[in-house]
């Protein structure tokens, strides 16, 4: 009986993960998108983590267009360790950029 439940565990975890992706796909506000995708590394304050090599983004000098390009993984420095968020729409990336520059 226990083996049967253990065999179902990967399926349950996969379904839970899919639900999270579907929820994330519906996020539209820059704040909600930032909280979902960026906070774990850049912190809610945008201060980043110097010791982990995560830059502070609250005072970035990048333009909105450059931020969007960076989020989507285009024209990124080769040594960048930031994950690519190419599954985000351009409008979602733009919402994050506007939130970063205006509200952080």
C-alpha positions as CSV (number, residue, x, y, z in Angstrom):
1,X,0.0,0.0,0.0
2,X,2.8,2.4,0.9
3,X,4.5,1.7,-2.4
4,X,1.4,2.6,-4.3
5,X,1.3,6.1,-2.6
6,X,5.0,6.6,-3.2
7,X,4.5,5.8,-6.9
8,X,1.8,8.5,-7.0
9,X,4.0,11.2,-5.3
10,X,5.8,12.3,-8.5
11,X,2.5,12.7,-10.3
12,X,1.0,14.8,-7.5
13,X,4.1,17.0,-7.3
14,X,4.0,17.5,-11.1
15,X,0.3,18.5,-11.0
16,X,1.0,20.9,-8.1
17,X,3.8,22.5,-10.1
18,X,1.6,22.9,-13.2
19,X,-1.0,24.7,-11.2
20,X,1.7,27.2,-10.0
21,X,2.8,27.9,-13.5
22,X,-0.8,28.5,-14.6
23,X,-1.3,30.9,-11.7
24,X,1.9,32.7,-12.5
25,X,0.9,33.0,-16.2
26,X,-2.2,35.0,-15.1
27,X,-0.1,37.5,-13.0
28,X,-0.2,40.9,-14.6
29,X,0.8,43.5,-12.1
30,X,4.5,44.4,-11.8
31,X,4.4,43.9,-8.1
32,X,2.8,40.5,-8.2
33,X,5.2,39.4,-10.9
34,X,8.2,40.7,-9.0
35,X,7.1,39.0,-5.9
36,X,6.6,35.7,-7.7
37,X,9.8,35.7,-9.8
38,X,12.3,38.1,-8.3
39,X,12.0,38.4,-4.6
40,X,13.7,35.1,-3.8
41,X,17.0,36.5,-5.1
42,X,16.7,40.3,-5.2
43,X,14.6,40.6,-1.9
44,X,11.4,42.5,-1.6
45,X,13.4,45.7,-1.0
46,X,15.4,45.2,-4.3
47,X,18.7,45.2,-2.3
48,X,19.9,41.9,-3.7
49,X,22.5,39.9,-1.9
50,X,26.1,41.1,-2.4
51,X,27.6,37.9,-0.8
52,X,25.6,35.7,-3.2
53,X,26.5,37.8,-6.2
54,X,22.9,39.1,-6.7
55,X,22.9,42.8,-7.6
56,X,20.8,45.4,-6.0
57,X,18.2,46.4,-8.5
58,X,16.3,49.1,-6.7
59,X,18.7,51.7,-7.9
60,X,19.5,50.2,-11.4
61,X,20.6,52.6,-14.1
62,X,19.2,50.3,-16.8
63,X,16.3,51.6,-18.9
64,X,13.0,49.8,-18.9
65,X,13.8,48.3,-22.3
66,X,17.2,47.0,-21.0
67,X,15.5,45.5,-17.9
68,X,12.9,43.7,-20.2
69,X,15.7,42.4,-22.4
70,X,17.6,41.1,-19.3
71,X,14.5,39.5,-17.8
72,X,13.7,37.7,-21.1
73,X,17.3,36.5,-21.4
74,X,18.3,38.5,-24.5
75,X,21.7,40.3,-24.8
76,X,22.7,39.3,-21.3
77,X,26.3,39.3,-20.1
78,X,27.9,35.9,-20.5
79,X,28.7,35.7,-16.8
80,X,25.2,36.4,-15.7
81,X,23.8,33.8,-13.3
82,X,20.3,35.1,-13.5
83,X,17.8,32.5,-14.7
84,X,16.1,33.2,-18.0
85,X,12.4,34.0,-17.8
86,X,11.7,33.5,-21.5
87,X,8.3,32.0,-20.6
88,X,7.1,35.5,-19.5
89,X,5.3,37.6,-22.1
90,X,6.9,40.9,-23.1
91,X,4.1,42.8,-21.3
92,X,4.8,40.9,-18.0
93,X,8.5,41.7,-18.3
94,X,7.6,45.4,-19.0
95,X,5.3,45.4,-15.9
96,X,8.2,44.2,-13.8
97,X,10.5,46.8,-15.2
98,X,8.0,49.6,-14.5
99,X,7.6,48.4,-11.0
100,X,11.3,48.3,-10.4
101,X,11.9,51.8,-11.7
102,X,8.9,53.4,-10.2
103,X,7.9,51.6,-7.0
104,X,11.0,50.1,-5.5
